[in-house]
């Protein structure tokens, strides 16, 4: 009903708050937009926000940066406001929306990058019966079936459940040296249950599982900026394969203790097992003209990550000294463990275009185990001084223990919000982030300060912005300027005797501005769009001082629109612009900017008051634009720069959908 516009968010404040009451930029990509684009990966969702840049996709997962800072799998992603291990392709079919929280979020979420966080909000059970069945058929033998059923399980509607099942399979437009193509099979299932114990107590249970079994495509190869081989060629061995099996199970309790005090608590257990068989192609003996050989070694490894999270929040509304307070006090815990068993393969040299034989074990076995626990305690107060002014203040204490070594950090946040009118706000905020760096440990390099405990690298952000509800609250527009500095980054300084000293003089500085709009322009036209300018620099580094971070464009923009031609027919047009950017931190490999145009058309047949049938046809990359997406790591071989792992943008491709909604 709102044309992509969301009035509230749950992540930025850890309590329900309107966009106008939130001192920071929050981009919300809702289910309607995800559905219209038929997105099946998180990358396809996040391309709707210009502040997010995509990185590489090797090892069958997606990487991103936000406002130019990398998002780590262990600390850059949330599921329903809880830390979520995001080392695999996320099950978009289970999500109601995705919230992009921009700027440091250390106050409420602890360890995280200064660019922000991605919160994936899962679907919730509904009171009324709802059924949605859809079938997608697209290019590259792409097929996806999604069944989504929700409703009450008793007459009083106090027990509600929702189940989602998705089965997807697809090939690729690229192929291995022997002519075969990658193939992926993916199965997603989720069950969500809400139970009203009383009018004031809600218990929610959830379970979901994702099995993703796919071939490996690490990306393209470039030498001194020129591509080696064709766009379609995959350098990995045809037997390379990665299977991810992920389970999430948890419980949440929300209770109104009194009319003014609310409690939320919960626990989630995530178990992620990965079987990884890869050849890791090496190019030391490959010539720039594509002649020579590629070395295929690799390994067979079993990984198991376990991610346990728990939290307790208490929110109290009260009045003090004539001012209204919304006070949050809470704590969260994260327990992490990782186990790896790895068998090495003997290396073989194969000419490009030849099949890679069955690998043989080298006897080089490795076994690894690591774990840590972290606790955070935080307090936040949103003070409404009067109808025009609000102040947000908070502080957090964190403690992380790994291998018997404790690291502690304090994170503050302060913001002021001015409401010049009921439909607008202006804010100024200061916030911090932190990322622990552990102890100095000699390995391939010998450090003079071996055993020293490093301080966490800290991000500090100053941001000013404004938000407005326009056109009778049907259009939300916002904009901000920001200045983020991350310092205390560990650097290796070489001494005269050949050893190294690890210092903390590294620094990265990002300044930028962004504008976004979501909602209705007219009764027929709605849009979701954003644009960003970013001046990002690695200020101090042992090698890359003065360079720009990899895959971070200076200008970027994204737009998705819907025009209702008739009551039954809608036309979508999307435009993505990505400016030129470097493919590595060394800035030795540059990717040209590009503009990609997508388009879709949908026809809705209302069979009766409760049953809709929707036929949709989408075209991605309508004009078949050639472009390079994210990813890339470089190495200098015989004086030339080899860049591998670069994602080639797919050409024109199609998706047809039949959807039935009850």
VOGU-3710 file (C-alpha; in Angstrom, 3 decimals, decimal comma):
1> xxxxxxxxxx> 0,000/0,000/0,000  2,952/2,313/0,545  4,827/1,769/-2,713  8,102/0,461/-1,189  7,892/2,931/1,740  8,364/1,720/5,316  7,396/3,939/8,248  9,283/2,119/11,019  12,459/0,155/11,600  13,422/-2,238/14,387
11> xxxxxxxxxx> 17,205/-2,437/14,035  18,749/0,995/14,492  17,287/1,555/17,975  16,528/-2,040/19,180  13,011/-0,768/19,766  10,205/0,236/17,447  10,917/3,739/16,157  9,675/5,795/13,255  12,100/6,827/10,553  11,776/10,449/11,703
21> xxxxxxxxxx> 12,807/9,488/15,253  15,932/7,628/14,139  19,154/9,718/14,021  20,762/7,908/11,119  20,134/6,567/7,642  18,144/3,327/7,429  17,326/1,875/4,014  14,472/-0,648/4,030  13,990/-2,988/1,071  10,600/-4,587/1,536
31> xxxxxxxxxx> 8,932/-7,783/0,392  7,044/-6,061/-2,423  10,241/-4,937/-4,133  11,950/-8,307/-3,530  8,927/-10,038/-5,032  8,775/-7,796/-8,108  12,452/-8,347/-8,858  12,199/-12,099/-8,116  15,390/-11,781/-6,090  16,881/-15,055/-4,856
41> xxxxxxxxxx> 20,190/-13,805/-3,393  21,061/-11,107/-0,882  23,171/-9,406/-3,540  20,136/-9,026/-5,780  18,311/-7,365/-2,878  21,139/-5,067/-1,792  21,730/-3,752/-5,306  18,748/-1,517/-4,503  20,894/0,526/-2,104  23,649/2,625/-3,625
51> xxxxxxxxxx> 25,674/2,648/-0,389  26,267/-1,117/-0,669  28,969/-2,409/-3,034  29,284/-6,067/-4,024  32,574/-7,904/-3,709  33,610/-11,349/-4,905  31,506/-14,504/-4,904  34,206/-17,174/-4,568  33,476/-20,135/-2,299  29,812/-19,752/-3,210
61> xxxxxxxxxx> 29,054/-16,849/-0,923  28,550/-13,126/-1,351  30,709/-10,329/0,036  29,724/-6,696/0,497  31,016/-3,354/1,667  28,852/-0,605/3,164  29,924/2,999/2,808  33,209/1,533/1,580  33,996/-0,681/4,609  33,973/-4,482/4,289
71> xxxxxxxxxx> 31,203/-6,368/6,085  32,579/-9,438/7,840  30,629/-12,705/7,880  30,796/-12,881/11,681  29,893/-9,293/12,548  28,326/-7,485/9,595  24,966/-9,269/9,377  21,922/-9,692/11,627  18,844/-11,897/11,488  15,948/-10,249/13,324
81> xxxxxxxxxx> 18,400/-8,033/15,196  20,692/-10,876/16,329  24,221/-11,520/15,063  24,051/-14,007/12,199  26,911/-16,023/10,684  26,596/-15,062/7,027  29,231/-17,230/5,353  26,750/-18,610/2,807  24,111/-17,417/0,328  21,218/-16,208/2,432
91> xxxxxxxxxx> 17,691/-17,719/2,043  15,843/-14,685/0,704  12,580/-16,654/0,484  12,371/-16,558/4,298  12,677/-12,777/4,544  10,031/-10,114/4,932  12,459/-7,276/4,333  16,097/-6,229/4,563  17,192/-3,227/6,611  20,487/-1,483/5,803
101> xxxxxxxxxx> 21,656/0,330/8,948  24,304/2,863/7,983  27,111/4,154/10,153  28,807/2,636/13,222  26,495/0,427/15,316  28,831/-0,488/18,166  26,417/0,785/20,828  23,747/-1,865/20,334  25,526/-4,639/18,428  29,121/-4,610/19,591
111> xxxxxxxxxx> 31,848/-5,774/17,218  31,074/-4,442/13,725  32,518/-2,392/10,874  32,087/1,422/10,762  30,081/1,302/7,528  27,042/-0,274/9,208  25,074/-3,523/9,358  22,653/-5,575/7,260  19,594/-6,841/9,165  17,526/-9,599/7,542
121> xxxxxxxxxx> 13,983/-9,606/8,957  12,278/-12,997/8,751  8,652/-13,484/7,782  6,091/-13,625/10,592  2,929/-15,719/11,004  -0,323/-13,949/10,101  -3,708/-14,033/11,814  -5,633/-14,638/8,601  -4,946/-17,546/6,266  -2,584/-16,651/3,444
131> xxxxxxxxxx> -1,224/-18,938/0,739  1,289/-18,035/-1,948  2,649/-20,456/-4,548  5,047/-19,291/-7,247  7,020/-20,878/-10,052  9,990/-19,122/-11,700  11,539/-20,294/-14,969  14,480/-18,411/-16,414  17,697/-18,363/-18,375  20,440/-20,919/-17,682
141> xxxxxxxxxx> 17,943/-23,650/-16,764  16,857/-21,608/-13,763  13,839/-22,998/-11,928  12,486/-22,024/-8,509  9,326/-23,106/-6,726  8,241/-21,299/-3,548  5,340/-22,259/-1,273  4,411/-19,882/1,568  1,499/-20,783/3,872  0,475/-18,812/6,950
151> xxxxxxxxxx> -2,444/-18,425/9,340  -3,978/-19,161/12,733  -4,115/-22,701/14,077  -6,960/-22,149/16,548  -10,234/-20,270/16,571  -9,029/-17,704/19,104  -6,071/-16,899/16,789  -3,636/-17,102/19,708  -1,545/-19,759/17,952  -0,254/-18,847/14,522
161> xxxxxxxxxx> 2,251/-20,483/12,185  3,952/-19,892/8,864  5,937/-22,280/6,746  8,025/-21,500/3,676  9,578/-24,060/1,328  11,689/-23,167/-1,689  13,350/-25,479/-4,229  15,750/-23,915/-6,707  18,086/-25,240/-9,388  20,153/-23,382/-11,950
171> xxxxxxxxxx> 23,106/-23,737/-14,254  25,367/-20,942/-15,535  26,142/-19,004/-18,673  29,825/-19,838/-18,030  31,535/-23,209/-18,549  34,580/-25,217/-17,497  37,495/-26,110/-19,723  35,928/-29,451/-20,656  32,714/-27,754/-21,818  30,581/-28,723/-18,812
181> xxxxxxxxxx> 28,645/-26,095/-16,867  28,239/-25,471/-13,148  25,034/-26,708/-11,537  23,480/-25,669/-8,236  20,697/-27,325/-6,268  19,245/-25,406/-3,367  16,547/-26,296/-0,832  15,221/-23,883/1,797  12,658/-24,593/4,494  11,439/-22,466/7,375
191> xxxxxxxxxx> 8,837/-22,746/10,140  7,777/-19,766/12,263  5,339/-20,047/15,180  3,806/-17,305/17,375  1,870/-18,095/20,539  0,055/-15,526/22,661  0,485/-16,980/26,142  -1,541/-14,035/27,447  -2,513/-10,677/26,005  0,853/-9,371/27,227
201> xxxxxxxxxx> 3,196/-12,284/26,514  4,170/-13,506/23,037  6,421/-16,520/22,505  7,928/-16,991/19,040  9,716/-20,110/17,794  11,611/-20,455/14,539  13,485/-23,123/12,635  14,969/-22,954/9,176  17,383/-24,970/7,106  19,275/-24,170/3,932
211> xxxxxxxxxx> 21,061/-26,758/1,802  23,062/-25,272/-1,053  25,009/-27,720/-3,219  26,807/-26,073/-6,115  29,782/-26,086/-8,426  32,560/-23,539/-8,005  33,199/-20,519/-10,229  35,850/-18,250/-8,704  35,688/-15,674/-11,511  37,660/-14,338/-14,443
221> xxxxxxxxxx> 41,377/-13,621/-14,907  42,960/-10,361/-16,084  46,597/-9,572/-16,820  47,574/-5,888/-16,833  43,878/-5,038/-17,190  43,211/-7,323/-20,172  41,046/-10,407/-19,841  42,637/-13,800/-20,437  40,298/-16,204/-22,200  36,635/-15,633/-22,969
231> xxxxxxxxxx> 33,911/-14,283/-20,683  32,495/-17,790/-20,430  35,646/-19,599/-19,310  35,829/-20,924/-15,726  39,365/-21,538/-14,461  38,413/-23,857/-11,593  38,480/-27,633/-12,066  35,170/-29,119/-13,177  35,080/-31,346/-10,074  35,184/-28,379/-7,685
241> xxxxxxxxxx> 32,092/-28,324/-5,506  30,861/-26,724/-2,280  27,898/-27,929/-0,238  26,570/-25,732/2,564  24,129/-27,111/5,116  22,879/-24,518/7,620  20,356/-24,853/10,441  18,926/-22,058/12,603  16,682/-22,675/15,586  15,620/-20,282/18,288
251> xxxxxxxxxx> 13,059/-18,767/20,619  12,036/-15,178/21,384  9,804/-13,876/24,171  8,202/-10,431/24,144  6,295/-9,351/27,233  4,553/-6,214/28,468  5,523/-6,260/32,141  3,470/-3,131/32,810  1,823/-0,469/30,666  5,198/1,247/30,348
261> xxxxxxxxxx> 7,811/-1,530/30,644  8,497/-4,092/27,912  10,863/-7,048/27,973  12,380/-8,922/25,040  14,653/-11,918/25,300  15,733/-14,742/23,042  18,251/-17,369/22,015  19,369/-18,624/18,606  21,588/-21,560/17,659  23,128/-21,685/14,191
271> xxxxxxxxxx> 24,963/-24,787/12,950  26,769/-24,475/9,610  28,521/-27,408/7,975  30,434/-26,996/4,721  32,051/-29,564/2,453  34,539/-27,712/0,275  36,295/-29,427/-2,655  38,341/-26,949/-4,700  41,306/-26,881/-7,037  42,532/-23,294/-6,342
281> xxxxxxxxxx> 43,945/-22,621/-9,828  47,409/-21,005/-9,888  48,635/-18,906/-12,807  52,420/-18,722/-12,344  52,923/-20,748/-15,554  50,115/-19,174/-17,583  51,065/-16,615/-20,224  49,046/-13,413/-20,807  47,970/-14,738/-24,221  46,321/-17,767/-22,570
291> xxxxxxxxxx> 49,045/-20,271/-23,452  50,967/-22,292/-20,911  49,475/-24,215/-18,009  47,308/-23,702/-14,937  48,294/-25,405/-11,660  45,457/-27,226/-9,907  46,168/-28,282/-6,344  43,468/-27,597/-3,820  41,986/-29,544/-0,974  39,026/-31,415/0,450
301> xxxxxxxxxx> 37,914/-29,805/3,689  35,102/-30,086/6,198  34,178/-26,925/8,085  31,791/-26,606/10,980  30,811/-23,238/12,465  28,545/-22,880/15,468  27,094/-19,521/16,329  25,072/-19,109/19,521  23,443/-15,789/20,420  21,307/-14,625/23,324
311> xxxxxxxxxx> 19,944/-11,244/24,370  17,814/-9,502/26,996  16,318/-6,035/26,448  14,111/-3,978/28,763  12,454/-0,815/27,440  10,767/1,618/29,791  8,651/4,678/28,954  8,493/7,322/31,660  8,401/11,064/32,266  11,080/12,855/34,246
321> xxxxxxxxxx> 11,546/16,588/34,795  8,880/17,334/32,196  10,618/15,244/29,503  9,553/11,898/28,048  12,085/9,061/28,073  12,221/5,826/26,134  14,976/4,040/28,027  16,601/0,803/26,867  18,927/-1,335/28,943  20,129/-4,693/27,698
331> xxxxxxxxxx> 22,774/-7,300/27,213  23,756/-9,781/24,514  26,100/-12,766/24,305  27,766/-14,490/21,399  29,466/-17,873/21,545  31,490/-18,863/18,464  33,314/-22,083/17,619  34,949/-23,348/14,431  36,384/-26,732/13,481  38,179/-27,636/10,259
341> xxxxxxxxxx> 39,521/-30,919/8,900  41,424/-30,484/5,651  43,127/-32,922/3,258  45,496/-31,524/0,642  45,655/-32,517/-3,051  48,721/-33,052/-5,194  49,164/-30,286/-7,728  48,863/-30,960/-11,470  49,514/-28,653/-14,414  46,817/-28,545/-17,083
351> xxxxxxxxxx> 46,548/-26,489/-20,244  43,521/-24,139/-20,414  40,606/-25,910/-22,012  41,648/-29,362/-20,867  39,783/-31,443/-18,318  41,383/-31,625/-14,868  41,881/-35,217/-13,745  40,606/-36,682/-10,494  42,755/-35,246/-7,682  45,005/-37,399/-5,478
361> xxxxxxxxxx> 45,685/-36,762/-1,793  49,052/-35,280/-0,849  49,081/-36,343/2,807  49,215/-32,690/3,862  46,439/-32,804/6,473  45,395/-29,903/8,687  43,093/-29,797/11,705  41,985/-26,527/13,289  39,765/-25,512/16,175  39,017/-22,055/17,545
371> xxxxxxxxxx> 36,389/-20,446/19,748  35,528/-17,267/21,619  32,819/-15,749/23,787  31,765/-12,120/23,872  29,401/-10,223/26,151  27,952/-6,759/25,746  26,023/-4,500/28,149  24,356/-1,350/26,892  22,040/1,493/27,898  20,299/3,946/25,583
381> xxxxxxxxxx> 17,894/6,801/26,282  15,735/8,578/23,704  14,679/11,815/25,395  11,823/13,895/23,988  12,474/17,364/25,376  9,456/18,881/23,615  7,582/18,481/20,325  10,581/19,777/18,351  13,641/18,338/20,084  14,832/14,835/20,900
391> xxxxxxxxxx> 18,189/13,627/22,193  19,632/10,115/21,949  22,447/9,094/24,306  23,940/5,695/25,025  27,002/3,721/26,059  28,103/0,084/25,745  30,715/-2,114/27,422  32,065/-5,205/25,625  34,274/-8,061/26,715  35,600/-10,758/24,393
401> xxxxxxxxxx> 37,541/-13,802/25,613  39,506/-16,019/23,214  42,222/-18,486/24,217  42,183/-17,122/27,753  42,870/-13,556/26,576  40,263/-10,875/27,337  39,662/-7,775/25,221  37,422/-4,968/26,462  35,964/-1,898/24,814  33,577/0,989/25,566
411> xxxxxxxxxx> 31,411/2,474/22,781  29,431/5,732/23,124  26,761/7,285/20,924  25,147/10,724/20,966  22,530/12,223/18,678  20,192/15,188/18,464  16,985/15,342/16,423  15,067/18,520/15,527  11,537/18,335/14,105  10,842/21,598/12,241
421> xxxxxxxxxx> 7,455/20,180/11,220  5,373/17,086/11,954  6,501/15,498/8,689  10,213/16,174/8,917  13,333/15,917/11,045  16,944/17,063/11,016  19,595/15,183/12,985  23,226/15,277/14,009  24,924/12,191/15,449  28,251/10,872/16,679
431> xxxxxxxxxx> 28,794/7,108/16,899  31,570/4,550/17,153  32,352/1,005/16,070  35,108/-1,390/17,079  36,712/-4,594/15,803  39,096/-6,552/18,094  42,468/-7,483/16,582  43,766/-10,017/19,127  47,392/-10,678/19,981  50,526/-10,354/17,879
441> xxxxxxxxxx> 51,593/-13,834/16,830  54,689/-14,762/14,845  54,217/-17,170/11,959  55,369/-16,543/8,427  56,777/-13,303/9,834  58,738/-12,859/13,067  57,495/-9,959/15,198  59,595/-8,087/17,722  56,450/-7,512/19,843  55,187/-11,111/19,679
451> xxxxxxxxxx> 52,490/-11,750/22,320  51,433/-8,117/22,639  47,664/-7,542/22,908  46,485/-5,056/20,285  43,793/-2,466/20,842  40,641/-2,791/18,765  40,485/-0,789/15,566  37,915/1,947/16,112  35,566/3,702/13,719  34,346/7,199/14,550
461> xxxxxxxxxx> 31,542/8,823/12,597  30,044/12,302/12,430  26,821/12,484/10,442  24,231/15,152/9,672  21,024/14,388/7,827  17,382/15,114/7,242  14,229/13,065/6,607  10,815/14,063/5,298  7,404/12,502/4,712  5,998/14,219/1,619
471> xxxxxxxxxx> 2,853/14,056/-0,498  0,480/13,234/2,368  3,077/10,848/3,828  3,127/8,712/0,678  6,771/9,559/-0,188  9,743/9,295/2,170  12,931/11,174/1,271  16,167/11,388/3,230  19,706/12,589/2,832  22,920/12,755/4,832
481> xxxxxxxxxx> 26,549/13,769/4,795  29,024/11,740/6,834  32,661/11,618/7,863  34,004/8,249/9,084  37,539/7,576/10,269  38,802/4,139/11,241  42,107/4,166/13,130  44,312/1,916/15,267  44,516/-0,497/12,306  47,375/-2,990/12,723
491> xxxxxxxxxx> 50,334/-2,481/10,362  53,545/-4,455/9,792  56,696/-2,315/9,903  59,905/-3,987/8,720  62,968/-3,535/10,911  66,606/-3,369/9,789  67,261/-6,965/10,878  64,443/-8,302/8,676  61,955/-8,855/11,494  58,718/-6,911/11,798
501> xxxxxxxxxx> 56,997/-4,826/14,436  53,222/-4,713/14,419  52,085/-1,146/15,056  48,606/0,389/15,168  49,130/3,466/13,026  46,882/2,346/10,155  44,022/4,650/9,202  41,162/4,763/6,691  39,027/7,842/6,011  35,661/7,898/4,202
511> xxxxxxxxxx> 33,588/11,010/3,543  30,403/11,095/1,537  26,845/12,114/0,906  23,754/10,121/0,017  20,136/10,737/-0,940  17,259/8,257/-1,076  13,519/8,255/-1,815  10,808/5,610/-1,440  7,084/5,707/-2,052  4,470/7,087/-4,436
521> xxxxxxxxxx> 5,209/9,930/-6,856  1,673/9,749/-8,283  -1,182/7,299/-7,750  0,201/5,220/-10,631  3,957/5,663/-10,150  6,029/4,450/-7,194  9,788/4,217/-6,837  12,692/3,239/-4,619  15,914/5,026/-5,401  19,220/6,063/-3,863
531> xxxxxxxxxx> 22,497/7,644/-4,854  25,819/8,103/-3,086  29,044/10,027/-3,476  31,970/8,561/-1,540  35,500/9,865/-1,110  37,296/6,864/0,414  41,019/6,706/1,127  43,417/4,346/2,852  45,276/7,120/4,670  48,076/5,129/6,289
541> xxxxxxxxxx> 49,118/1,604/5,329  52,364/-0,336/5,029  51,766/-0,740/1,262  48,565/0,991/0,128  48,739/4,475/1,695  46,856/6,979/-0,449  44,926/4,292/-2,337  41,198/3,754/-2,655  39,648/0,563/-1,177  38,729/-2,207/-3,626
551> xxxxxxxxxx> 35,300/-2,243/-5,296  34,286/1,150/-3,873  33,072/3,552/-6,599  33,089/7,308/-6,176  29,533/7,577/-7,545  26,764/4,988/-7,515  23,007/5,034/-7,931  20,068/2,634/-7,987  16,437/3,042/-9,028  13,470/0,673/-9,204
561> xxxxxxxxxx> 10,047/1,912/-10,272  6,554/0,597/-10,866  3,960/2,211/-13,111  0,382/0,926/-13,032  -0,756/1,085/-16,632  -4,165/-0,309/-15,633  -5,563/-1,804/-12,446  -4,291/-5,174/-13,644  -1,060/-4,327/-15,491  2,172/-2,994/-13,958
571> xxxxxxxxxx> 5,445/-2,111/-15,648  8,756/-2,040/-13,769  11,926/-0,243/-14,825  15,186/-0,445/-12,895  18,514/1,324/-13,427  21,789/0,552/-11,654  24,816/2,817/-12,077  28,204/1,848/-10,694  31,102/4,234/-11,229  34,625/3,158/-12,045
581> xxxxxxxxxx> 36,465/1,490/-9,160  39,620/-0,422/-8,443  39,600/-4,201/-8,303  42,155/-4,372/-5,481  43,509/-2,284/-2,622  46,808/-1,979/-4,491  44,905/-0,001/-7,172  46,718/-1,888/-9,936  43,551/-3,047/-11,669  40,648/-0,736/-12,572
591> xxxxxxxxxx> 37,094/-1,561/-13,599  35,124/0,773/-15,847  31,843/2,245/-14,700  28,610/0,917/-16,154  24,860/1,439/-16,312  22,550/-1,573/-16,295  18,863/-1,369/-17,154  16,323/-3,971/-15,989  12,656/-4,203/-16,893  9,572/-6,178/-15,949
601> xxxxxxxxxx> 5,868/-6,439/-16,649  3,191/-8,072/-14,497  -0,468/-8,871/-15,089  -2,787/-9,633/-12,153  -5,973/-11,596/-12,693  -8,382/-11,304/-9,768  -10,192/-14,619/-9,848  -12,373/-13,533/-6,926  -12,099/-11,281/-3,849  -9,543/-13,586/-2,202
611> xxxxxxxxxx> -7,650/-15,195/-5,082  -5,112/-13,470/-7,338  -3,129/-14,962/-10,197  -0,041/-12,999/-11,233  1,935/-13,513/-14,421  5,300/-11,742/-14,468  8,106/-11,441/-17,005  11,427/-9,799/-16,077  14,468/-8,960/-18,183  17,757/-8,241/-16,451
621> xxxxxxxxxx> 20,402/-6,249/-18,320  17,949/-5,262/-21,028  20,605/-3,749/-23,327  23,111/-6,598/-22,822  25,710/-4,280/-21,267  29,212/-5,669/-20,709  30,474/-4,947/-17,200  32,642/-6,210/-14,378  30,990/-6,751/-11,019  32,789/-7,242/-7,683
631> xxxxxxxxxx> 35,755/-9,327/-6,634  39,411/-9,621/-7,503  42,771/-10,306/-5,906  46,047/-9,426/-7,550  49,562/-10,815/-7,734  52,633/-9,738/-9,675  54,006/-12,563/-11,858  57,061/-11,910/-14,069  56,494/-8,167/-13,706  52,849/-8,288/-14,796
641> xxxxxxxxxx> 49,736/-7,814/-12,654  47,514/-10,906/-12,579  44,021/-10,260/-11,189  41,829/-13,293/-10,608  38,465/-13,883/-8,906  36,761/-11,076/-10,863  33,015/-11,505/-11,338  31,844/-10,955/-14,919  28,414/-9,331/-15,127  25,865/-11,565/-16,811
651> xxxxxxxxxx> 24,407/-10,467/-20,130  20,725/-10,198/-20,958  18,729/-12,851/-19,113  15,078/-13,591/-18,466  12,707/-14,767/-15,775  9,048/-15,774/-16,200  6,861/-16,227/-13,121  3,425/-17,587/-12,351  2,212/-16,772/-8,847  -1,023/-17,636/-7,098
661> xx> -1,983/-15,724/-3,936  -4,885/-16,516/-1,652
//
